Amino acid sequence: MAPPRSRRMRALAVPLGLALTASLGFLPSAATAAPQDSVPAAASADGPLLSYVVNTTPGNATVGKVEKAIAKAGGKVVIAHRQIGVIVVHSANPQFAASLRTVPGVQSAGATRTAPLKAQGTTDIGKPKKIDLPKSQLTAVGKAAKANGEEPLEPLQWDLPAIKADKAAKVNPGSKNVTVAIIDTGVDDTHPDLKANFSAKQSANCVGGVADTSKGAWRPWNPDEDYHGTHVAGTIAAARNGVGVAGVAPGVKISALKVSEPETSLFYAESVVCAFVFAADHGVEVTNNSYYVDPWMFNCKDDADQAAIIDAVGRAASYAQRKGAINIAAAGNSGLDLAAPQLPDASSPNDSTPVERTINPKTCWDVPTQLPGTVTVAAAGVNKLKSYYSNYGLGQIDVSAPGGDSKQVPELPAKNGNILSTMPGGDWAYLAGTSMATPHVAGVAALLKSTHPKSGPQEIQWLLKEQADNPGCPTGDATCTGTKHVNSHFGYGIVDALDAVKK
């Protein structure tokens, strides 16, 4: 996280289709059907131990046959998600993926990382900054807040009135029947602002690809470093309980699906697949995705390994959507125009040695942000201008929300232009990034689901866009293109929490 990798805790969406049928023809590297007598080459075990995803036609029959081929090729099945046809495998056979691509029923297969398996983050714009007001001034803020019926630190949260979340809470704080799953670094559910709204039964540690639901398994590995998920959680649903801050939807439930590796906090495909499937199978209505799937910032379809990552995570995200969840994702913190014909990527693979490359955004996807159906979120500051770091792009951004910007400073008492939220250990701090914008949208989506409980993901997404308020392009800014209704900086606009509970 130093210097910060542009790991949008999270963000991006391209309107391209990801078929989950047997054809999966959008993948240039998708294996064609091999002859029925085709079998893997003799297994070798002289390479690094890597993790793979093997994607097949869903169903027990095909998956069972492929599992036999996996064993013959020197692979060990970690878990098979039969309902979506994704198998997670460990193997030290350097030819494992190439071998499996010749097996009947296998539609794609590839390594999910470039470095050997080992005990292994996310980054934002800078490190967390704790409240630096003098104690006397902070006490005065708390007293004024109490007199106004606010949470003690709410006067420092300029982001809530920016989307009318403070007014929305007085109409409808959100339903306990709605859960937002935070796919991230884990959540400290013992925090006084979070414990009242935390759903342990919908939480798990998905690192490695298999859900661990034992008590506390969803908490951060290292609270001093893995604070990202806890900060996101507070923005979504910090309770209005007379303590600390308030969330956008303080009445809904939150759950934690930890997917970050210990020490490095990298988010690998097998863990993210587990999280989406777990969320889908446990009745989650909204998923918050403030990350990209490592080790590639963009996964290119003409690379067999990267294509398999798109395929596997795409199947899992689509499964969650079919089960009724709307997936919200961050657009990224690189300041890139996602509508450009080509983009630079000098940070991938980030688990070994990065190489400089130029990618085509139409065929190289930021996952899960650019997966079909995902709501892509850009960040804005207090002045309703795009945050300086936020990715943008006409037709690429769906909506925008407060993400913080040190160059846009609010009036007192807020003072700090970044987003104040919860931290592990019962603390609070400021952070900025599209990672901070995304939970604002997830919170509004949860309010919409509370107001319209029978609405599916597509309708909730439509309502998010229809109710958003677009500030329009700033005068003289050539990077902002489009119309007053839809443009490259804000998509359809900044989300509106009050409309979400009144319309």
C-alpha positions in Angstrom: 0.0 0.0 0.0 3.0 2.3 -0.2 3.1 3.8 -2.7 -0.6 2.9 -3.2 -1.3 0.5 -6.0 -4.4 1.6 -7.8 -6.5 -1.1 -6.3 -9.9 0.4 -6.3 -11.4 -0.9 -3.5 -13.2 -1.1 -6.4 -14.7 -0.2 -9.7 -15.5 -0.7 -13.5 -18.1 -1.9 -15.9 -18.2 -2.7 -19.6 -21.5 -3.5 -21.3 -20.4 -6.8 -22.8 -22.2 -10.1 -22.5 -20.8 -13.0 -20.5 -22.7 -16.1 -21.5 -22.9 -18.9 -19.0 -24.0 -21.4 -21.6 -22.0 -24.3 -22.8 -20.8 -22.3 -25.7 -19.0 -19.4 -23.9 -18.0 -18.3 -27.3 -16.9 -14.8 -26.1 -13.6 -16.3 -24.9 -11.2 -16.5 -27.8 -9.2 -19.1 -25.9 -12.2 -21.3 -24.9 -11.4 -24.9 -25.6 -13.3 -26.6 -28.4 -14.7 -30.0 -27.8 -12.0 -32.6 -27.9 -12.5 -36.1 -29.1 -14.1 -38.3 -26.6 -10.9 -40.4 -26.2 -8.8 -37.3 -25.5 -7.1 -37.6 -22.1 -4.6 -35.4 -20.2 -0.9 -36.0 -20.8 1.0 -37.9 -18.1 1.1 -35.9 -14.9 4.3 -34.0 -14.0 5.0 -32.5 -10.6 8.2 -30.6 -11.3 6.7 -27.1 -11.5 5.6 -24.6 -8.9 2.4 -25.4 -6.9 -0.2 -23.1 -8.4 -4.0 -22.7 -8.0 -6.2 -23.2 -11.1 -9.8 -22.7 -12.1 -11.2 -25.4 -14.4 -14.6 -24.3 -15.9 -16.9 -26.9 -17.2 -20.5 -27.5 -18.3 -22.4 -27.2 -15.0 -23.8 -30.4 -13.5 -22.7 -33.5 -11.6 -22.1 -35.7 -14.6 -19.7 -33.5 -16.5 -18.0 -32.2 -13.3 -17.5 -35.8 -12.1 -15.8 -36.8 -15.3 -13.6 -33.7 -15.3 -12.5 -34.4 -11.7 -11.1 -37.8 -12.9 -9.2 -36.1 -15.6 -7.9 -33.5 -13.1 -6.5 -36.3 -10.9 -4.8 -38.0 -13.8 -3.2 -34.6 -14.8 -1.7 -34.3 -11.3 -4.3 -31.9 -9.8 -6.0 -32.0 -6.4 -9.6 -30.7 -6.3 -10.0 -28.0 -3.6 -13.7 -27.5 -4.2 -16.1 -28.0 -7.1 -19.0 -25.5 -7.5 -21.1 -27.9 -9.5 -24.0 -25.4 -9.9 -21.8 -23.1 -12.0 -19.3 -25.6 -13.3 -16.2 -24.0 -11.6 -13.6 -26.4 -10.1 -10.7 -25.0 -8.0 -7.6 -27.1 -8.3 -4.0 -27.1 -6.9 -1.3 -28.6 -9.1 2.5 -28.6 -9.6 2.2 -29.9 -13.2 3.4 -27.1 -15.5 1.2 -28.5 -18.3 -1.8 -28.9 -16.1 -4.0 -26.1 -17.6 -3.0 -26.9 -21.2 -3.7 -30.6 -20.6 -7.2 -29.9 -19.1 -8.2 -27.7 -22.0 -8.3 -30.8 -24.2 -10.7 -32.6 -21.9 -14.3 -33.0 -23.1 -16.6 -30.7 -21.1 -13.9 -28.3 -20.1 -14.6 -24.8 -21.5 -11.6 -23.0 -20.0 -8.8 -23.6 -17.5 -6.0 -21.5 -16.2 -3.8 -20.5 -13.3 -5.3 -17.9 -10.9 -1.8 -16.6 -10.0 1.7 -16.4 -11.3 3.6 -17.0 -8.0 3.6 -20.3 -6.1 1.1 -20.9 -3.4 2.2 -19.5 0.0 0.9 -17.8 3.0 0.1 -14.4 1.6 -4.0 -6.4 -0.3 -5.9 -3.7 -1.0 -4.9 -0.1 -1.3 -6.7 3.2 -1.2 -5.5 6.7 -1.7 -3.1 7.1 1.2 -3.2 5.7 4.7 -6.1 6.0 7.1 -6.1 9.4 9.0 -7.7 9.5 12.4 -9.7 12.5 13.5 -7.2 15.3 14.4 -9.6 17.8 16.1 -8.7 19.0 19.6 -10.6 17.1 22.3 -12.5 20.3 23.3 -13.6 20.8 19.7 -14.5 17.2 19.2 -16.6 17.3 22.4 -18.4 20.4 21.1 -19.1 18.6 17.8 -20.6 15.7 19.8 -22.8 17.9 21.8 -24.0 19.8 18.8 -24.7 16.5 17.0 -26.8 15.2 20.0 -28.8 18.4 20.0 -29.6 17.9 16.4 -30.5 14.2 16.8 -27.3 13.1 15.0 -24.6 10.5 15.8 -21.6 12.0 17.7 -19.3 12.1 14.7 -22.0 12.7 12.1 -21.2 16.4 11.6 -17.8 15.3 10.2 -19.6 13.1 7.6 -20.2 15.5 4.7 -20.9 12.5 2.5 -24.3 11.7 4.1 -26.0 15.0 3.3 -24.3 14.9 -0.1 -26.6 12.0 -1.0 -29.4 13.0 1.4 -28.8 9.8 3.5 -29.3 11.9 6.7 -32.8 12.7 5.5 -33.5 9.2 4.2 -32.8 7.7 7.6 -35.7 9.7 9.1 -38.0 8.2 6.5 -36.7 4.6 6.3 -33.3 3.5 7.7 -33.5 0.2 5.7 -34.9 -3.2 6.4 -33.4 -5.9 8.6 -34.5 -8.3 5.9 -31.9 -6.9 3.5 -28.2 -7.9 3.7 -25.2 -6.3 2.0 -22.3 -8.7 1.8 -18.9 -7.0 1.9 -16.5 -9.0 -0.2 -13.2 -7.7 1.1 -10.5 -8.0 3.8 -12.9 -9.0 6.5 -15.0 -7.0 9.0 -14.5 -6.4 12.7 -18.0 -7.3 13.8 -17.2 -6.4 17.4 -17.1 -2.7 16.5 -19.8 -0.8 18.5 -21.1 0.8 15.3 -21.3 -2.5 13.5 -22.2 -5.3 15.8 -25.9 -4.5 16.0 -26.3 -4.9 12.2 -23.9 -7.8 11.6 -25.1 -11.1 10.2 -22.8 -13.9 11.3 -24.9 -16.6 9.6 -24.2 -14.9 6.2 -20.5 -14.4 6.8 -17.4 -16.6 6.0 -13.7 -16.7 5.3 -13.5 -17.6 1.7 -9.7 -17.4 1.3 -8.4 -20.4 -0.7 -11.8 -21.1 -2.2 -13.6 -23.0 0.6 -16.0 -21.1 2.9 -15.0 -21.3 6.6 -18.0 -20.3 8.8 -16.4 -20.8 12.2 -17.0 -18.0 14.6 -14.9 -14.9 13.8 -13.3 -16.5 10.7 -14.5 -13.4 8.7 -12.5 -10.9 10.8 -9.4 -9.2 9.4 -6.1 -11.2 9.6 -4.2 -8.1 10.8 -6.4 -5.3 12.1 -3.6 -2.7 11.6 -3.3 -3.5 7.9 -6.6 -5.2 6.9 -8.9 -2.3 7.8 -10.4 -1.8 4.4 -13.5 -4.1 4.8 -14.4 -2.6 8.2 -14.2 0.9 6.8 -16.5 -0.1 3.9 -18.9 -1.7 6.4 -19.4 1.5 8.4 -20.3 3.5 5.3 -23.0 1.0 4.4 -24.6 0.3 7.7 -23.1 1.9 10.9 -26.0 1.9 13.3 -27.7 5.0 14.6 -27.1 4.1 18.2 -25.5 7.1 19.8 -22.0 6.0 19.0 -19.5 7.2 16.4 -20.8 7.6 12.8 -23.9 6.7 10.8 -24.2 4.5 7.7 -26.1 5.2 4.5 -28.6 2.4 5.4 -28.3 2.1 9.2 -31.2 -0.3 9.5 -30.0 -3.1 7.1 -27.8 -6.1 7.8 -24.2 -6.5 6.7 -22.1 -9.6 6.3 -18.4 -10.2 5.8 -16.9 -12.5 3.1 -13.2 -12.3 3.6 -11.2 -13.0 0.4 -7.9 -11.3 1.1 -4.8 -13.5 1.5 -2.9 -13.1 4.8 0.1 -10.7 4.7 -0.3 -9.6 1.0 -4.1 -9.1 1.0 -4.3 -10.2 -2.6 -7.7 -11.2 -3.9 -7.5 -14.3 -6.0 -10.2 -15.7 -8.2 -10.9 -18.9 -6.3 -11.7 -16.8 -3.1 -13.9 -14.4 -5.0 -15.8 -17.2 -6.7 -16.4 -18.7 -3.2 -17.7 -15.4 -2.0 -20.2 -14.8 -4.8 -21.5 -18.4 -4.5 -21.8 -18.2 -0.7 -23.6 -14.8 -0.9 -26.0 -16.3 -3.5 -26.7 -19.4 -1.4 -27.2 -17.4 1.8 -29.8 -14.9 0.7 -27.7 -11.8 0.2 -29.4 -8.9 -1.6 -26.4 -6.7 -2.4 -22.7 -7.4 -2.8 -20.1 -4.7 -2.3 -16.9 -5.2 -4.4 -14.2 -2.6 -3.7 -11.3 -4.5 -5.3 -10.1 -6.1 -8.5 -9.2 -9.8 -8.8 -5.5 -10.3 -8.6 -2.9 -10.7 -10.0 -4.1 -8.9 -13.2 -5.6 -5.3 -13.1 -7.2 -6.3 -16.5 -7.8 -9.9 -17.6 -7.3 -10.3 -21.4 -9.4 -12.8 -23.2 -6.6 -13.7 -25.6 -4.6 -15.1 -22.7 -5.8 -18.6 -21.7 -5.2 -18.1 -17.9 -6.7 -14.7 -17.8 -9.7 -15.8 -19.9 -10.3 -18.6 -17.3 -10.4 -16.0 -14.5 -13.0 -14.0 -16.4 -15.0 -17.1 -17.0 -14.9 -18.4 -13.4 -15.6 -15.1 -11.6 -18.2 -14.2 -14.3 -20.1 -17.4 -13.7 -20.1 -16.8 -9.9 -21.2 -13.2 -10.2 -23.9 -14.1 -12.6 -25.1 -16.9 -10.2 -25.4 -14.3 -7.5 -27.5 -12.1 -9.8 -29.7 -14.9 -10.7 -30.3 -15.6 -7.0 -31.4 -12.0 -6.6 -28.3 -10.1 -5.6 -27.1 -6.8 -7.2 -23.4 -6.5 -7.5 -21.8 -3.1 -6.9 -18.2 -2.5 -7.8 -15.6 0.3 -7.7 -14.3 1.9 -10.9 -10.7 2.2 -9.8 -8.2 4.8 -8.6 -5.9 5.2 -11.6 -7.4 8.3 -13.2 -7.9 6.4 -16.4 -10.5 7.1 -19.2 -12.0 3.6 -19.4 -13.5 4.6 -22.8 -10.1 5.1 -24.3 -9.1 2.8 -27.2 -6.2 1.5 -25.1 -4.9 1.7 -21.6 -1.6 1.2 -19.9 -1.0 -1.4 -17.2 2.4 -1.6 -15.6 1.3 -3.2 -12.3 0.4 -6.7 -13.5 1.0 -9.4 -12.4 1.2 -8.0 -9.0 2.1 -11.3 -7.2 5.4 -11.7 -9.0 7.2 -9.4 -11.5 4.9 -6.8 -13.2 5.5 -6.1 -16.9 4.5 -3.0 -18.9 1.7 -3.7 -21.3 -1.0 -1.8 -23.3 -4.4 -3.3 -23.2 -7.6 -3.0 -25.1 -10.5 -2.3 -22.6 -13.0 -4.0 -25.0 -11.2 -7.3 -24.7 -9.3 -6.9 -21.4 -11.6 -6.7 -18.4 -11.3 -5.4 -14.9 -12.9 -8.2 -12.9 -15.5 -8.1 -11.3 -16.1 -4.5 -12.3 -16.5 -5.0 -16.0 -18.7 -8.1 -15.7 -22.2 -7.9 -17.1 -24.8 -6.6 -14.7 -22.3 -5.1 -12.3 -22.9 -1.5 -11.2 -19.7 0.5 -11.8 -19.1 3.4 -9.4 -16.9 6.5 -9.8 -15.9 8.8 -6.9 -16.8 12.4 -6.3 -15.7 15.0 -3.8 -17.7 17.5 -1.6 -17.9 20.0 -4.5 -19.6 17.5 -6.7 -16.6 17.2 -8.9 -15.0 13.9 -9.9 -12.4 12.9 -7.4 -8.9 13.5 -8.9 -7.9 9.9 -8.8 -11.2 8.3 -10.0 -11.4 6.3 -13.2 -14.0 7.6 -15.6 -15.3 7.1 -19.1 -18.4 7.7 -21.2 -20.5 4.5 -21.2 -18.3 2.9 -18.6 -19.5 4.5 -15.3 -23.0 3.7 -14.1 -23.3 6.1 -11.2 -21.1 8.1 -8.8 -21.0 8.7 -5.0 -18.8 10.4 -2.4 -15.4 8.8 -2.4 -13.4 11.6 -0.9 -10.9 14.1 -2.3 -8.2 15.9 -0.3 -8.4 18.7 -2.9 -12.1 19.3 -2.2 -12.4 20.5 1.3 -15.8 20.8 3.1 -16.9 23.6 5.4 -16.4 23.2 9.1 -16.8 21.2 11.2 -16.1 18.4 8.7 -12.8 20.0 7.6 -11.5 16.7 6.0 -12.5 16.0 2.4 -12.2 12.2 2.7 -14.7 9.7 4.1 -15.0 9.1 7.8 -16.0 5.5 8.8 -15.3 2.6 11.1 -11.9 1.0 11.7 -11.0 -2.3 13.5 -10.7 -2.1 17.3 -13.6 0.3 17.8 -11.9 3.2 16.0 -12.8 5.6 13.2 -10.7 7.2 10.5 -10.8 8.9 7.1 -10.0 7.2 3.8 -10.5 8.1 0.1 -11.0 6.0 -3.0 -13.6 4.5 -5.3 -13.6 1.9 -2.6 -15.2 4.5 -0.4 -17.7 5.6 -3.1 -18.9 2.0 -3.8 -20.4 1.4 -0.3 -22.4 4.6 -0.6 -24.1 3.0 -3.7 -24.4 -0.3 -2.0 -26.2 1.4 0.9 -28.6 3.2 -1.4 -29.2 -0.1 -3.3 -30.1 -1.7 0.1 -32.5 1.2 0.8 -34.1 0.6 -2.6 -34.4 -3.1 -1.9 -36.0 -2.2 1.4 -38.5 0.0 -0.3 -39.1 -2.3 -3.2 -38.6 -5.8 -1.7 -39.9 -7.6 -4.8 -37.6 -5.8 -7.3 -34.8 -7.8 -8.8 -31.2 -6.7 -9.5 -32.0 -5.2 -12.9 -34.8 -3.0 -11.6 -32.7 -1.9 -8.6 -29.9 -0.9 -11.0 -32.4 1.0 -13.1 -33.8 2.8 -10.1 -30.2 3.8 -9.0 -29.7 5.4 -12.3 -33.1 7.0 -12.7 -33.0 8.6 -9.3 -29.4 9.8 -9.5 -28.7 13.5 -9.6 -26.2 14.5 -12.3 -24.2 17.7 -11.6 -23.1 17.9 -15.3 -19.7 18.4 -16.7 -17.6 21.2 -15.1 -16.8 24.1 -17.4 -13.6 23.7 -19.3 -12.9 20.1 -18.3 -12.2 18.2 -21.6 -12.2 14.9 -19.8 -15.9 15.2 -19.1 -18.0 14.2 -22.2 -21.6 13.4 -22.7 -24.8 15.1 -21.8 -26.3 16.7 -18.7 -28.1 13.4 -18.1 -25.2 10.9 -18.7 -21.6 11.8 -18.8 -18.1 10.3 -18.4 -17.5 11.6 -14.9 -20.7 10.6 -13.1 -22.5 8.2 -15.4 -26.2 8.8 -14.7 -25.3 10.9 -11.7 -24.6 10.9 -7.9 -27.0 8.5 -6.1 -29.9 9.8 -4.1 -30.7 8.0 -0.8 -33.8 10.1 -0.1 -35.4 9.3 -3.5 -34.6 5.6 -2.7 -36.9 5.6 0.3 -39.6 7.9 -1.0 -40.2 6.8 -4.6 
